[in-house]
Amino acid sequence: MPREIIRIGVVAERRPPVTRWSTGELRPLLVLPVEPATPPGTRLGTEGGVETWYLGGRDMVLWSGDAGHHRDNLMSGRPSVWVALRGTDPARAEVMAVTVDPYEGEGLASDPELIVDAVPMPEPVARAVAAFSDRHFVDMPFKKRKRLPADPNSIAARAPRVLQPEDKWENRKGRRSDP
């Protein structure tokens, strides 16, 4: 199956804790269309207690079988990249996955150990995804299937839908039915 790999950088923000018993919250902020030379786990800045961190680069794989999903994402009005993180310490947080497939992003969000967010898709990434999707998209027309009429002579049509009285446990009063 044809595929294309796009290497992108991930930037996250860490908000301070709301109470003294909680830890700060680390959330994906944006993706960079080109992986910078900055080492992973680098703090980029602080403003009002909110820290911005570069978490590192990650390969985003586009599969030809998902071209329709990529197209759905691009046509949604708000093209997004789903970023899945593990960990709350920005210096050691791990970027687990990056995808533009909205259905894969939804599946990642079901993992309680991951922090998953949809961030805006940069224009260069959107152009690359659109070009890949145009090359590999195959339109599958909807074809409604007709139901076959029921065959009264089939075994399934004659199978009982309800247990017969002799098969019911309450009629046996706990006795075994076989001698």
NORCORRA-V828757 format. One record per pair of residues at least 24 apart in sequence whose C-alpha atoms are under 10 Angstrom apart, sorted by the first residue. I is the first residue (numbers start at 1). J is the second residue. D is the distance in whole Angstrom. If there is no record, write none. Layout:
BEGIN
{{I | J | D} {I | J | D}}
END
This chain:
BEGIN
{{1 | 63 | 7} {1 | 64 | 6} {1 | 65 | 7} {2 | 62 | 9} {2 | 63 | 6} {2 | 64 | 5} {2 | 65 | 8} {2 | 132 | 10} {2 | 136 | 8} {3 | 61 | 7} {3 | 62 | 5} {3 | 63 | 5} {3 | 64 | 6} {3 | 65 | 9} {3 | 66 | 10} {3 | 132 | 9} {3 | 136 | 10} {4 | 59 | 10} {4 | 60 | 8} {4 | 61 | 6} {4 | 62 | 5} {4 | 63 | 7} {4 | 64 | 8} {4 | 128 | 10} {4 | 129 | 9} {4 | 132 | 8} {5 | 58 | 10} {5 | 59 | 6} {5 | 60 | 6} {5 | 61 | 5} {5 | 62 | 6} {5 | 63 | 9} {6 | 33 | 8} {6 | 34 | 9} {6 | 35 | 10} {6 | 58 | 8} {6 | 59 | 6} {6 | 60 | 5} {6 | 61 | 6} {6 | 62 | 8} {6 | 125 | 8} {6 | 128 | 8} {6 | 129 | 9} {7 | 32 | 9} {7 | 33 | 8} {7 | 34 | 7} {7 | 35 | 6} {7 | 57 | 7} {7 | 58 | 6} {7 | 59 | 5} {7 | 60 | 6} {7 | 61 | 9} {7 | 98 | 10} {7 | 125 | 10} {8 | 32 | 6} {8 | 33 | 5} {8 | 34 | 5} {8 | 35 | 5} {8 | 36 | 9} {8 | 56 | 8} {8 | 57 | 5} {8 | 58 | 6} {8 | 59 | 6} {8 | 60 | 7} {8 | 98 | 9} {8 | 125 | 9} {9 | 33 | 7} {9 | 34 | 6} {9 | 35 | 5} {9 | 36 | 7} {9 | 37 | 10} {9 | 38 | 10} {9 | 40 | 9} {9 | 54 | 8} {9 | 55 | 8} {9 | 56 | 6} {9 | 57 | 4} {9 | 58 | 6} {9 | 59 | 9} {9 | 95 | 10} {9 | 98 | 10} {10 | 34 | 10} {10 | 35 | 8} {10 | 36 | 10} {10 | 40 | 9} {10 | 53 | 9} {10 | 54 | 6} {10 | 55 | 6} {10 | 56 | 6} {10 | 57 | 6} {10 | 58 | 8} {10 | 83 | 8} {10 | 85 | 10} {10 | 95 | 8} {10 | 98 | 9} {11 | 40 | 10} {11 | 41 | 10} {11 | 42 | 10} {11 | 43 | 10} {11 | 44 | 9} {11 | 52 | 7} {11 | 53 | 6} {11 | 54 | 5} {11 | 55 | 6} {11 | 56 | 8} {11 | 57 | 9} {11 | 83 | 10} {12 | 43 | 10} {12 | 44 | 10} {12 | 51 | 8} {12 | 52 | 6} {12 | 53 | 5} {12 | 54 | 6} {12 | 55 | 7} {12 | 56 | 10} {12 | 83 | 10} {12 | 85 | 9} {12 | 90 | 8} {12 | 93 | 10} {13 | 43 | 9} {13 | 44 | 10} {13 | 45 | 10} {13 | 46 | 9} {13 | 50 | 7} {13 | 51 | 6} {13 | 52 | 4} {13 | 53 | 6} {13 | 54 | 9} {13 | 55 | 10} {13 | 90 | 8} {14 | 43 | 10} {14 | 46 | 9} {14 | 49 | 9} {14 | 50 | 6} {14 | 51 | 5} {14 | 52 | 6} {14 | 53 | 8} {14 | 88 | 8} {14 | 89 | 9} {14 | 90 | 7} {15 | 46 | 10} {15 | 48 | 9} {15 | 49 | 7} {15 | 50 | 5} {15 | 51 | 7} {15 | 52 | 9} {16 | 48 | 9} {16 | 49 | 6} {16 | 50 | 6} {16 | 51 | 8} {17 | 49 | 10} {23 | 88 | 8} {23 | 89 | 9} {24 | 50 | 10} {24 | 88 | 7} {24 | 89 | 8} {24 | 90 | 10} {25 | 50 | 10} {25 | 87 | 10} {25 | 88 | 7} {25 | 89 | 9} {25 | 90 | 10} {25 | 115 | 10} {26 | 50 | 10} {26 | 51 | 9} {26 | 52 | 9} {26 | 53 | 9} {26 | 85 | 9} {26 | 86 | 9} {26 | 87 | 8} {26 | 88 | 6} {26 | 89 | 8} {26 | 90 | 7} {26 | 93 | 9} {26 | 115 | 8} {27 | 52 | 10} {27 | 83 | 9} {27 | 84 | 9} {27 | 85 | 8} {27 | 88 | 9} {27 | 90 | 10} {27 | 115 | 7} {27 | 116 | 8} {27 | 117 | 7} {27 | 119 | 10} {28 | 52 | 10} {28 | 53 | 9} {28 | 54 | 10} {28 | 55 | 9} {28 | 82 | 9} {28 | 83 | 7} {28 | 84 | 8} {28 | 85 | 8} {28 | 95 | 9} {28 | 115 | 8} {28 | 116 | 8} {28 | 117 | 6} {28 | 118 | 8} {28 | 119 | 7} {29 | 53 | 9} {29 | 54 | 10} {29 | 83 | 9} {29 | 117 | 8} {29 | 118 | 9} {29 | 119 | 6} {29 | 120 | 9} {30 | 54 | 10} {30 | 80 | 10} {30 | 81 | 9} {30 | 82 | 10} {30 | 83 | 9} {30 | 117 | 10} {30 | 118 | 9} {30 | 119 | 6} {30 | 120 | 7} {30 | 121 | 8} {30 | 122 | 9} {31 | 56 | 10} {31 | 57 | 9} {31 | 58 | 10} {31 | 80 | 10} {31 | 81 | 8} {31 | 82 | 10} {31 | 83 | 9} {31 | 98 | 9} {31 | 119 | 7} {31 | 120 | 8} {31 | 121 | 7} {31 | 122 | 7} {31 | 125 | 9} {32 | 57 | 9} {32 | 121 | 9} {32 | 122 | 7} {32 | 124 | 9} {32 | 125 | 9} {33 | 121 | 9} {33 | 122 | 6} {33 | 123 | 8} {33 | 124 | 6} {33 | 125 | 6} {33 | 126 | 9} {34 | 124 | 9} {34 | 125 | 9} {35 | 59 | 10} {40 | 90 | 9} {40 | 91 | 8} {40 | 92 | 9} {40 | 93 | 9} {40 | 94 | 10} {41 | 89 | 9} {41 | 90 | 6} {41 | 91 | 4} {41 | 92 | 7} {41 | 93 | 8} {41 | 94 | 9} {42 | 90 | 8} {42 | 91 | 7} {43 | 90 | 8} {43 | 91 | 8} {51 | 90 | 9} {52 | 90 | 9} {53 | 90 | 7} {53 | 91 | 8} {54 | 90 | 8} {54 | 91 | 9} {55 | 85 | 9} {55 | 90 | 7} {55 | 91 | 8} {55 | 92 | 8} {55 | 93 | 7} {55 | 94 | 7} {55 | 95 | 7} {56 | 93 | 10} {56 | 94 | 8} {56 | 95 | 8} {57 | 95 | 8} {57 | 98 | 10} {58 | 83 | 10} {58 | 94 | 10} {58 | 95 | 7} {58 | 96 | 8} {58 | 97 | 7} {58 | 98 | 7} {59 | 97 | 8} {59 | 98 | 7} {59 | 99 | 9} {60 | 97 | 8} {60 | 98 | 6} {60 | 99 | 6} {60 | 100 | 8} {61 | 97 | 10} {61 | 98 | 8} {61 | 99 | 7} {61 | 100 | 9} {61 | 101 | 10} {62 | 99 | 8} {62 | 100 | 8} {62 | 101 | 8} {62 | 128 | 10} {62 | 129 | 8} {62 | 132 | 8} {62 | 133 | 9} {63 | 101 | 10} {63 | 132 | 9} {63 | 133 | 9} {63 | 136 | 9} {64 | 132 | 8} {64 | 133 | 7} {64 | 134 | 10} {64 | 135 | 9} {64 | 136 | 6} {64 | 137 | 7} {64 | 138 | 9} {65 | 133 | 10} {65 | 136 | 8} {65 | 137 | 8} {65 | 138 | 9} {66 | 100 | 10} {66 | 101 | 7} {66 | 103 | 10} {66 | 104 | 10} {66 | 133 | 8} {66 | 136 | 9} {66 | 137 | 8} {67 | 101 | 9} {67 | 129 | 9} {67 | 130 | 9} {67 | 132 | 7} {67 | 133 | 5} {67 | 134 | 8} {67 | 135 | 9} {67 | 136 | 6} {67 | 137 | 5} {67 | 138 | 8} {68 | 101 | 9} {68 | 133 | 7} {68 | 134 | 9} {68 | 136 | 9} {68 | 137 | 6} {68 | 138 | 8} {68 | 139 | 8} {68 | 140 | 10} {69 | 100 | 8} {69 | 101 | 6} {69 | 102 | 7} {69 | 103 | 7} {69 | 104 | 9} {69 | 133 | 9} {69 | 137 | 10} {70 | 99 | 9} {70 | 100 | 6} {70 | 101 | 6} {70 | 102 | 8} {70 | 103 | 10} {70 | 126 | 10} {70 | 129 | 7} {70 | 130 | 8} {70 | 132 | 9} {70 | 133 | 7} {70 | 134 | 10} {70 | 137 | 9} {71 | 100 | 10} {71 | 101 | 9} {71 | 102 | 10} {71 | 129 | 8} {71 | 130 | 7} {71 | 132 | 10} {71 | 133 | 6} {71 | 134 | 8} {71 | 137 | 8} {72 | 100 | 10} {72 | 101 | 9} {72 | 102 | 8} {72 | 103 | 10} {73 | 100 | 7} {73 | 101 | 7} {73 | 102 | 6} {73 | 103 | 9} {73 | 121 | 10} {73 | 126 | 10} {73 | 129 | 10} {73 | 130 | 10} {74 | 100 | 9} {74 | 101 | 10} {74 | 121 | 9} {74 | 126 | 7} {74 | 127 | 10} {74 | 129 | 8} {74 | 130 | 7} {74 | 133 | 10} {75 | 130 | 10} {78 | 118 | 10} {78 | 119 | 9} {78 | 120 | 7} {78 | 121 | 8} {79 | 118 | 9} {79 | 119 | 9} {79 | 120 | 6} {79 | 121 | 6} {79 | 122 | 9} {79 | 123 | 10} {79 | 126 | 8} {80 | 105 | 10} {80 | 117 | 9} {80 | 118 | 6} {80 | 119 | 5} {80 | 120 | 5} {80 | 121 | 5} {80 | 122 | 8} {80 | 126 | 9} {81 | 105 | 8} {81 | 117 | 8} {81 | 118 | 5} {81 | 119 | 5} {81 | 120 | 6} {81 | 121 | 5} {81 | 122 | 9} {81 | 125 | 9} {81 | 126 | 10} {82 | 106 | 9} {82 | 108 | 9} {82 | 109 | 9} {82 | 116 | 7} {82 | 117 | 6} {82 | 118 | 4} {82 | 119 | 6} {82 | 120 | 9} {82 | 121 | 9} {83 | 108 | 9} {83 | 109 | 10} {83 | 114 | 10} {83 | 115 | 8} {83 | 116 | 6} {83 | 117 | 6} {83 | 118 | 6} {83 | 119 | 7} {84 | 108 | 7} {84 | 109 | 8} {84 | 111 | 10} {84 | 113 | 10} {84 | 114 | 6} {84 | 115 | 6} {84 | 116 | 4} {84 | 117 | 7} {84 | 118 | 9} {85 | 113 | 9} {85 | 114 | 6} {85 | 115 | 5} {85 | 116 | 6} {85 | 117 | 9} {86 | 113 | 7} {86 | 114 | 5} {86 | 115 | 6} {86 | 116 | 9} {87 | 113 | 8} {87 | 114 | 8} {87 | 115 | 8} {88 | 115 | 9} {100 | 125 | 10} {100 | 126 | 9} {100 | 129 | 8}}
END
